[in-house]
């Protein structure tokens, strides 16, 4: 398992990376702003460049970071997001110079010169909700139309731009409850027709008509007392969008979790067989186009799981972390 590097974003310990697929770990070197201490940094997003698999972005409480060496070292990128929480990052597939980031308070920023200058896109996100300030949890550029950008917000639903960010549409609510606008994961699949999938606390929603109508699939509850089966991240197989993984658990942070998988585009789902039951909700699941059979998943409370056969079998990593908030793997 030495052919890929795993990067783990933590609360309070920055980024850890393993250049041999999880056997050995080192803490990444990160340049911190003068007003932050190493123990304060909270990594909330990791994204991999589609132009160079060794380049990554990390969103944090201390600013935006960029790595050009598989996550071993990170440089702080100057941006107007200082003092904000960066919850989502993305590289635009049209150019390695175009970077995107989403924050709390809710804003979407874009740089078209590799981070030298930034613009705030006019996404009409509510400034307040019943849980305080919303946060931009996902920014997804459409795989079939690079001028289409999809944004998920916790808590304000899904937004889309079809003109490369010039104008935005707030899509209809996913359901009739406030938690149905609490977007945790967002992905765009194309297998003949475009499908939008989003996770909220109570399941995974899908839309086959550009987000105008949504249907919900909920997962089995872990105990009778549970009111929902909590869901977090959603990830697609890079070469077969009918294969999807959802991070699942009893609540947040939770005491139990599972990895849910579908092989038929969401018609049927089953929980992956894990060697050790997760100690909390499965928060994020990472894939990469370099090898669709490698899947890495993390519980919020520090368990790490790896599959090298597309999710059929899994092993738990011996190394455990405190709290994991972001995850990625890249080829060496």
SEVEX-319847 format. One line per field, with one value per residue (C-alpha): x, z, y; residue in three letters; residue number from 1. Coordinates in Angstrom, 3 decimals. Example, Ala and Ser with C-alpha at 12.3 -4.5 7.8 and 13.67 -1.06 7.14 Angstrom:
% residues 2
u: [12.300,13.670]
w: [7.800,7.140]
v: [-4.500,-1.060]
markol: [ALA,SER]
lumza: [1,2]
//
This chain:
% residues 332
u: [0.000,2.923,1.596,-0.448,-0.388,-3.226,-3.781,-5.875,-7.127,-7.596,-8.921,-5.997,-3.159,-3.147,-2.586,-1.024,0.179,1.235,3.324,2.925,-0.836,-1.246,1.700,3.734,2.584,4.153,2.721,2.840,4.849,2.479,3.324,0.997,-0.090,1.472,-1.778,-2.345,-0.748,-0.197,-2.681,-5.458,-5.568,-8.659,-8.529,-12.042,-11.406,-8.893,-9.141,-6.883,-6.086,-7.461,-4.486,-1.703,-2.434,0.387,-1.194,-3.751,-5.716,-6.609,-9.239,-8.854,-9.623,-6.202,-6.588,-6.151,-3.159,-1.630,0.698,2.723,4.252,1.410,0.655,4.109,4.508,1.989,2.232,-0.283,-2.132,-2.931,-6.674,-9.562,-10.663,-8.408,-10.538,-13.160,-13.659,-12.921,-15.255,-14.828,-12.170,-12.086,-9.875,-11.647,-11.121,-10.833,-7.530,-5.070,-5.067,-8.743,-9.324,-12.614,-13.303,-16.411,-16.571,-18.456,-19.774,-21.268,-19.289,-17.858,-14.523,-12.730,-9.189,-8.291,-4.556,-3.604,-4.444,-2.809,-6.170,-9.689,-13.285,-16.373,-19.069,-22.617,-24.216,-27.422,-26.899,-28.799,-26.569,-28.352,-30.374,-31.859,-28.405,-26.509,-24.435,-24.663,-21.492,-20.564,-19.830,-19.401,-18.330,-18.625,-17.839,-20.034,-18.075,-19.850,-20.101,-17.270,-19.438,-21.861,-20.950,-22.960,-22.783,-24.126,-24.817,-25.356,-28.070,-29.533,-29.817,-28.270,-27.315,-26.237,-24.650,-24.753,-22.634,-19.389,-20.465,-21.922,-25.471,-26.951,-30.182,-31.322,-32.818,-36.141,-35.947,-35.048,-37.875,-40.308,-38.175,-35.405,-32.859,-33.551,-31.695,-28.750,-26.391,-23.470,-22.271,-22.850,-21.885,-22.801,-22.985,-23.304,-24.072,-26.074,-28.053,-26.992,-27.930,-27.416,-26.984,-26.820,-26.662,-28.519,-28.849,-31.676,-30.324,-29.238,-31.341,-31.166,-32.494,-32.665,-34.100,-31.387,-32.438,-36.062,-37.391,-35.712,-36.273,-34.924,-33.344,-32.904,-30.723,-31.581,-31.438,-28.798,-31.163,-34.903,-34.446,-32.749,-34.961,-32.789,-29.859,-27.355,-25.477,-22.374,-20.185,-21.070,-18.428,-18.707,-16.523,-14.379,-15.078,-18.536,-20.952,-23.474,-21.139,-21.527,-20.458,-22.180,-20.795,-23.414,-23.856,-26.289,-25.885,-23.179,-20.572,-22.253,-21.086,-21.589,-21.141,-21.087,-20.120,-23.138,-22.548,-24.688,-23.675,-26.757,-27.006,-28.907,-31.633,-30.285,-27.810,-25.894,-23.524,-19.898,-18.469,-15.826,-13.355,-13.966,-17.222,-16.688,-16.624,-18.661,-20.287,-18.235,-17.507,-15.758,-14.841,-12.045,-11.510,-9.194,-9.347,-5.841,-7.298,-11.063,-10.502,-8.779,-11.284,-10.362,-12.890,-12.658,-14.834,-15.175,-13.442,-10.273,-10.688,-9.321,-10.397,-8.917,-10.212,-8.176,-10.945,-13.633,-15.237,-15.624,-13.193,-11.679,-8.887,-8.702,-5.519,-3.452,-2.859,-5.781,-6.337,-8.230,-10.861,-10.843,-12.604,-11.090,-9.630,-7.875,-5.566,-3.244,-0.990,2.738]
w: [0.000,-0.668,-3.878,-2.368,0.321,2.799,4.241,7.366,8.497,12.249,14.929,16.910,15.155,11.587,8.752,9.166,6.120,5.409,2.237,2.384,2.433,6.197,7.566,8.843,9.703,10.032,10.937,8.027,8.247,8.114,8.166,10.738,10.935,13.868,15.840,15.827,17.850,16.362,18.764,17.620,13.944,12.734,9.230,7.806,4.121,1.919,-1.879,-4.599,-7.845,-10.985,-12.859,-10.665,-8.185,-5.888,-5.260,-2.474,-0.773,2.919,4.511,8.178,10.957,10.313,6.585,3.253,2.709,-0.407,-0.698,-3.768,-2.294,-1.419,1.821,3.411,3.622,3.346,2.543,3.716,0.818,1.220,1.016,2.335,4.389,7.350,10.491,8.809,9.020,5.638,5.325,1.651,-1.056,-4.716,-7.787,-10.993,-13.752,-16.417,-15.059,-12.230,-11.583,-10.523,-6.835,-4.917,-1.184,0.999,4.496,7.692,7.762,4.478,1.457,-1.706,-2.862,-6.169,-7.314,-11.003,-10.512,-8.165,-5.016,-5.699,-5.795,-4.802,-5.625,-3.551,-5.682,-5.284,-3.945,-2.136,1.024,4.163,6.751,9.677,10.307,13.379,14.155,13.759,10.715,7.826,6.432,2.842,3.156,-0.516,-3.821,-6.814,-10.414,-12.765,-14.397,-17.753,-17.785,-16.226,-16.264,-13.826,-10.132,-7.359,-3.752,-0.643,2.524,6.106,6.672,3.493,0.857,-2.599,-5.022,-8.657,-11.227,-14.922,-16.060,-14.157,-11.040,-12.592,-11.393,-8.947,-8.343,-4.935,-5.651,-4.125,-0.612,-0.518,1.917,4.246,7.417,8.390,8.580,4.906,4.095,6.252,3.435,4.605,1.380,-2.278,-5.506,-9.178,-11.125,-14.875,-16.370,-19.428,-17.438,-14.692,-11.139,-8.089,-4.729,-1.322,2.232,5.150,8.732,7.765,4.593,0.997,-1.418,-5.205,-8.085,-11.767,-12.893,-12.012,-8.371,-8.981,-7.231,-4.697,-3.305,0.017,0.915,4.636,6.259,9.099,12.562,14.916,17.907,18.485,20.429,17.445,15.554,12.392,10.867,10.503,7.230,6.449,3.340,-0.032,-2.517,-6.027,-7.632,-10.033,-13.013,-12.230,-10.715,-10.027,-7.198,-4.259,-0.616,2.237,5.720,8.257,12.036,14.915,15.411,15.636,16.943,17.703,19.205,16.228,12.482,9.141,5.486,3.204,-0.421,-3.535,-6.762,-8.775,-8.549,-5.267,-5.938,-3.244,-0.411,2.036,4.914,4.236,6.466,8.637,10.832,13.799,14.413,14.038,17.309,15.868,12.643,9.484,8.508,5.117,2.433,-0.080,-3.609,-6.473,-10.264,-10.201,-8.734,-8.208,-6.113,-3.313,-0.863,2.469,5.182,8.612,11.692,13.338,16.438,14.693,13.193,9.661,7.244,3.854,1.048,-2.030,-3.751,-4.235,-0.836,-0.788,2.107,4.574,7.081,10.064,10.324,13.429,13.872,15.489,15.626,17.930,15.733,11.920,9.873,6.394,4.318,0.981,-0.728,-3.672,-5.803,-5.066]
v: [0.000,2.328,3.838,6.653,9.323,9.873,13.369,13.845,17.252,17.469,19.769,21.108,19.258,20.569,18.085,14.638,12.700,9.145,8.650,4.861,4.468,4.607,2.609,5.576,9.109,12.529,15.913,18.361,21.557,24.533,28.243,29.798,33.436,35.257,35.351,31.590,28.838,25.340,23.781,26.115,25.263,23.415,21.935,21.787,21.086,19.265,19.251,17.882,19.677,17.982,19.468,18.104,15.289,16.414,19.838,20.329,23.084,23.137,25.344,26.197,28.637,30.198,30.804,29.045,26.765,25.231,22.226,21.248,18.083,15.691,17.493,17.306,21.092,23.930,27.620,30.201,31.850,35.546,36.045,38.165,35.150,35.877,35.641,33.451,29.701,28.101,25.109,24.221,24.507,23.582,23.790,24.760,22.168,24.875,26.217,25.508,29.258,29.300,28.554,28.569,28.685,28.793,30.216,30.921,33.645,32.483,33.673,32.134,33.539,32.985,33.667,33.569,34.073,31.206,33.155,36.513,38.340,37.324,38.241,37.513,35.894,37.211,34.044,35.157,33.099,34.068,35.716,34.084,30.939,29.248,27.795,31.071,31.975,29.466,27.917,26.985,23.277,22.342,23.906,21.570,22.457,20.431,17.573,18.110,21.914,23.910,27.057,25.401,25.720,24.074,25.290,23.565,25.537,24.496,25.767,27.347,24.622,24.410,27.201,26.941,29.226,28.339,31.295,30.689,32.530,35.694,34.949,32.453,30.566,29.341,25.922,24.824,23.329,19.654,18.947,20.670,20.535,22.967,20.125,19.372,22.607,21.534,20.477,18.323,16.680,17.562,15.806,15.969,12.718,12.215,8.832,9.781,12.352,14.737,13.830,16.028,14.292,15.947,14.670,16.212,14.955,12.593,10.944,11.401,13.424,13.119,15.204,14.307,17.673,20.199,20.409,21.402,18.305,16.034,12.526,11.254,7.941,7.407,4.749,2.355,3.857,2.514,2.325,2.600,5.829,7.516,9.950,9.931,8.079,10.901,11.461,13.515,13.259,11.747,10.594,9.153,6.543,8.641,6.367,5.041,7.594,4.811,3.759,6.143,6.153,8.021,8.657,7.587,7.484,7.687,11.450,14.102,13.449,10.164,6.886,4.566,4.870,3.094,3.504,3.137,2.084,1.826,0.091,1.050,4.816,4.866,2.304,0.008,0.569,-1.593,-0.914,-1.867,-4.582,-2.919,-4.825,-2.483,-0.623,3.151,5.088,7.993,9.103,8.479,12.064,12.037,9.490,10.134,8.814,9.817,9.234,7.703,4.501,4.156,1.033,2.965,4.430,6.045,6.924,8.524,8.670,12.058,10.674,9.567,6.091,5.680,2.945,1.999,-0.193,-1.146,-3.105,-0.479,-0.886,-4.668,-5.139,-2.663,-2.430,-0.083,1.941,1.298,5.047,6.882,10.631,12.977,14.599,14.374,17.053,16.583,13.766,13.209,10.755,11.367,9.141,9.241]
markol: [UNK,UNK,UNK,UNK,UNK,UNK,UNK,UNK,UNK,UNK,UNK,UNK,UNK,UNK,UNK,UNK,UNK,UNK,UNK,UNK,UNK,UNK,UNK,UNK,UNK,UNK,UNK,UNK,UNK,UNK,UNK,UNK,UNK,UNK,UNK,UNK,UNK,UNK,UNK,UNK,UNK,UNK,UNK,UNK,UNK,UNK,UNK,UNK,UNK,UNK,UNK,UNK,UNK,UNK,UNK,UNK,UNK,UNK,UNK,UNK,UNK,UNK,UNK,UNK,UNK,UNK,UNK,UNK,UNK,UNK,UNK,UNK,UNK,UNK,UNK,UNK,UNK,UNK,UNK,UNK,UNK,UNK,UNK,UNK,UNK,UNK,UNK,UNK,UNK,UNK,UNK,UNK,UNK,UNK,UNK,UNK,UNK,UNK,UNK,UNK,UNK,UNK,UNK,UNK,UNK,UNK,UNK,UNK,UNK,UNK,UNK,UNK,UNK,UNK,UNK,UNK,UNK,UNK,UNK,UNK,UNK,UNK,UNK,UNK,UNK,UNK,UNK,UNK,UNK,UNK,UNK,UNK,UNK,UNK,UNK,UNK,UNK,UNK,UNK,UNK,UNK,UNK,UNK,UNK,UNK,UNK,UNK,UNK,UNK,UNK,UNK,UNK,UNK,UNK,UNK,UNK,UNK,UNK,UNK,UNK,UNK,UNK,UNK,UNK,UNK,UNK,UNK,UNK,UNK,UNK,UNK,UNK,UNK,UNK,UNK,UNK,UNK,UNK,UNK,UNK,UNK,UNK,UNK,UNK,UNK,UNK,UNK,UNK,UNK,UNK,UNK,UNK,UNK,UNK,UNK,UNK,UNK,UNK,UNK,UNK,UNK,UNK,UNK,UNK,UNK,UNK,UNK,UNK,UNK,UNK,UNK,UNK,UNK,UNK,UNK,UNK,UNK,UNK,UNK,UNK,UNK,UNK,UNK,UNK,UNK,UNK,UNK,UNK,UNK,UNK,UNK,UNK,UNK,UNK,UNK,UNK,UNK,UNK,UNK,UNK,UNK,UNK,UNK,UNK,UNK,UNK,UNK,UNK,UNK,UNK,UNK,UNK,UNK,UNK,UNK,UNK,UNK,UNK,UNK,UNK,UNK,UNK,UNK,UNK,UNK,UNK,UNK,UNK,UNK,UNK,UNK,UNK,UNK,UNK,UNK,UNK,UNK,UNK,UNK,UNK,UNK,UNK,UNK,UNK,UNK,UNK,UNK,UNK,UNK,UNK,UNK,UNK,UNK,UNK,UNK,UNK,UNK,UNK,UNK,UNK,UNK,UNK,UNK,UNK,UNK,UNK,UNK,UNK,UNK,UNK,UNK,UNK,UNK,UNK,UNK,UNK,UNK,UNK,UNK,UNK,UNK,UNK,UNK,UNK,UNK,UNK,UNK,UNK,UNK,UNK,UNK,UNK]
lumza: [1,2,3,4,5,6,7,8,9,10,11,12,13,14,15,16,17,18,19,20,21,22,23,24,25,26,27,28,29,30,31,32,33,34,35,36,37,38,39,40,41,42,43,44,45,46,47,48,49,50,51,52,53,54,55,56,57,58,59,60,61,62,63,64,65,66,67,68,69,70,71,72,73,74,75,76,77,78,79,80,81,82,83,84,85,86,87,88,89,90,91,92,93,94,95,96,97,98,99,100,101,102,103,104,105,106,107,108,109,110,111,112,113,114,115,116,117,118,119,120,121,122,123,124,125,126,127,128,129,130,131,132,133,134,135,136,137,138,139,140,141,142,143,144,145,146,147,148,149,150,151,152,153,154,155,156,157,158,159,160,161,162,163,164,165,166,167,168,169,170,171,172,173,174,175,176,177,178,179,180,181,182,183,184,185,186,187,188,189,190,191,192,193,194,195,196,197,198,199,200,201,202,203,204,205,206,207,208,209,210,211,212,213,214,215,216,217,218,219,220,221,222,223,224,225,226,227,228,229,230,231,232,233,234,235,236,237,238,239,240,241,242,243,244,245,246,247,248,249,250,251,252,253,254,255,256,257,258,259,260,261,262,263,264,265,266,267,268,269,270,271,272,273,274,275,276,277,278,279,280,281,282,283,284,285,286,287,288,289,290,291,292,293,294,295,296,297,298,299,300,301,302,303,304,305,306,307,308,309,310,311,312,313,314,315,316,317,318,319,320,321,322,323,324,325,326,327,328,329,330,331,332]
//
